[in-house]
Amino acid sequence: MDKQLDGRTVFITGSGGVLGSTYVRRMLEVGAKVVATDLPGARADTLKEAHGDNPNFGYYDLNVGVEEEVVEIFKRVMADGWQPNVVLNNAAITGEMLMGAGKPFPDFADTSVEDFERTMRTNLTGAFMIARQMDRDIVGKYPSALINVASMYALNGAHHPIYDGMPFKNFSAYGVSKAGIHGMTVWLAGYWAKRDATVNTIAPGAVFNGHSEEFQKRVGALIMQDRMAQPDEIADVMLFLASKHAGHMTGQMVNVDGGFSAW
Ligand SMILES: NC(=O)c1ccc[n+]([C@@H]2O[C@H](COP(=O)([O-])OP(=O)(O)OC[C@H]3O[C@@H](n4cnc5c(N)ncnc54)[C@H](O)[C@@H]3O)[C@@H](O)[C@H]2O)c1
């Protein structure tokens, strides 16, 4: 019997994170070839340790904010024999990552242009550069799909009070960048439609990653299902979007948020 992602070669940015590593594992299980990329470091090393022996797995260091790296990436992976037909714009600076260990999270009034632009550079300009490179190297040459990753905070405002007293907050540039991500999806969907390329957005809700009971309670109260998602529940939908069964979908945002956005 055919596996769900037979014939798919999925290129993923930010592959070593909570969700990225889940996508890699699940996609390999259902027949995909996976070209994983991330910043060099511990996350990437863990991913390589987990899948390095699998002939359907390849890994490349890639900073999506560095134009020279993005311009070369598909040429590099193609020279090694991979032919990505699904591209996943998954890399992002999240609030937790932005400030780094020990640095206090700034109020909006104290948010520096540098921190705002650093987030936009990875989350939005980086995603744009990947999409532009896909246009140059893949789109029109063979059928392809781009999946952009937004958030429940793309088209809905962050609920600031749930972060009171928490070690992390929701950062202004995060929501701004994620709204822009969906803007890019709808812009590109029509632009690529006649070249056999689809582009959709997945908008995950709050994903559990060791959060405190108190935070789970606060965020759960905003979610119809009254709980955070498990990474595999986001991956279930990502697998569908990456499969041939999503072939007639383009320009859509798919919310996987336990009902958060429907209330
Ligand atoms: N976890 C959630 O609750 C949640 C909710 C909604 C949306 N999302 C989105 O899902 C995606 C994955 O999130 P996650 O929870 O796995 O986050 P994560 O922080 O665990 O992983 C993000 C990954 O992006 C990488 N990255 C950061 N800057 C980069 C750069 N310049 N170039 C390349 N890679 C870079 C990091 O190294 C990391 O591996 C992100 O786009 C995030 O915004 C996550």
The ligand as an SDF file (V2000), in Angstrom:
LIG
                    3D

 44 48  0  0  0  0  0  0  0  0999 V2000
    5.3220   25.8250   19.4090 N   0  0  0  0  0  0  0  0  0  0  0  0
    4.2180   26.5840   19.2960 C   0  0  0  0  0  0  0  0  0  0  0  0
    3.4100   26.7100   20.2270 O   0  0  0  0  0  0  0  0  0  0  0  0
    3.9190   27.2710   17.9940 C   0  0  0  0  0  0  0  0  0  0  0  0
    2.6780   27.8640   17.8420 C   0  0  0  0  0  0  0  0  0  0  0  0
    2.3860   28.5280   16.6730 C   0  0  0  0  0  0  0  0  0  0  0  0
    3.3290   28.5860   15.6680 C   0  0  0  0  0  0  0  0  0  0  0  0
    4.5400   28.0120   15.8330 N   0  0  0  0  0  0  0  0  0  0  0  0
    5.4870   28.1280   14.7350 C   0  0  0  0  0  0  0  0  0  0  0  0
    5.9410   26.8440   14.3450 O   0  0  0  0  0  0  0  0  0  0  0  0
    7.2840   26.9410   13.8710 C   0  0  0  0  0  0  0  0  0  0  0  0
    8.1570   25.9820   14.6610 C   0  0  0  0  0  0  0  0  0  0  0  0
    8.0450   26.3400   16.0260 O   0  0  0  0  0  0  0  0  0  0  0  0
    8.6910   25.5000   17.1990 P   0  0  0  0  0  0  0  0  0  0  0  0
    7.7360   25.4970   18.3040 O   0  0  0  0  0  0  0  0  0  0  0  0
    9.2200   24.2080   16.6850 O   0  0  0  0  0  0  0  0  0  0  0  0
    9.8650   26.5070   17.6020 O   0  0  0  0  0  0  0  0  0  0  0  0
   11.3470   26.1970   18.0660 P   0  0  0  0  0  0  0  0  0  0  0  0
   11.8710   27.4540   18.6840 O   0  0  0  0  0  0  0  0  0  0  0  0
   11.3930   24.9360   18.8470 O   0  0  0  0  0  0  0  0  0  0  0  0
   12.0820   25.9410   16.6660 O   0  0  0  0  0  0  0  0  0  0  0  0
   12.3760   26.9810   15.7860 C   0  0  0  0  0  0  0  0  0  0  0  0
   13.5730   26.5460   14.9720 C   0  0  0  0  0  0  0  0  0  0  0  0
   13.9150   27.6250   14.0790 O   0  0  0  0  0  0  0  0  0  0  0  0
   15.3210   27.7080   14.0600 C   0  0  0  0  0  0  0  0  0  0  0  0
   15.7630   29.0440   13.6620 N   0  0  0  0  0  0  0  0  0  0  0  0
   15.7120   30.2000   14.3670 C   0  0  0  0  0  0  0  0  0  0  0  0
   16.2760   31.1860   13.6650 N   0  0  0  0  0  0  0  0  0  0  0  0
   16.6820   30.6500   12.4860 C   0  0  0  0  0  0  0  0  0  0  0  0
   17.3490   31.1530   11.3410 C   0  0  0  0  0  0  0  0  0  0  0  0
   17.7160   32.4460   11.2600 N   0  0  0  0  0  0  0  0  0  0  0  0
   17.6050   30.3080   10.3130 N   0  0  0  0  0  0  0  0  0  0  0  0
   17.2490   29.0100   10.3870 C   0  0  0  0  0  0  0  0  0  0  0  0
   16.6430   28.4560   11.4430 N   0  0  0  0  0  0  0  0  0  0  0  0
   16.3730   29.2820   12.4820 C   0  0  0  0  0  0  0  0  0  0  0  0
   15.7650   27.3620   15.4680 C   0  0  0  0  0  0  0  0  0  0  0  0
   17.1380   26.9430   15.4790 O   0  0  0  0  0  0  0  0  0  0  0  0
   14.7910   26.2440   15.8360 C   0  0  0  0  0  0  0  0  0  0  0  0
   15.3000   24.9620   15.5290 O   0  0  0  0  0  0  0  0  0  0  0  0
    7.6840   28.4050   14.0110 C   0  0  0  0  0  0  0  0  0  0  0  0
    7.4500   29.0720   12.7960 O   0  0  0  0  0  0  0  0  0  0  0  0
    6.7360   28.9050   15.0810 C   0  0  0  0  0  0  0  0  0  0  0  0
    6.5360   30.2930   15.0060 O   0  0  0  0  0  0  0  0  0  0  0  0
    4.8620   27.3540   16.9640 C   0  0  0  0  0  0  0  0  0  0  0  0
  1  2  1  0
  2  3  2  0
  2  4  1  0
  4  5  1  0
  4 44  2  0
  5  6  2  0
  6  7  1  0
  7  8  2  0
  8  9  1  0
  8 44  1  0
  9 10  1  0
  9 42  1  0
 10 11  1  0
 11 12  1  0
 11 40  1  0
 12 13  1  0
 13 14  1  0
 14 15  2  0
 14 16  1  0
 14 17  1  0
 17 18  1  0
 18 19  2  0
 18 20  1  0
 18 21  1  0
 21 22  1  0
 22 23  1  0
 23 24  1  0
 23 38  1  0
 24 25  1  0
 25 26  1  0
 25 36  1  0
 26 27  1  0
 26 35  1  0
 27 28  2  0
 28 29  1  0
 29 30  1  0
 29 35  2  0
 30 31  1  0
 30 32  2  0
 32 33  1  0
 33 34  2  0
 34 35  1  0
 36 37  1  0
 36 38  1  0
 38 39  1  0
 40 41  1  0
 40 42  1  0
 42 43  1  0
M  CHG  2   8   1  16  -1
M  END
$$$$
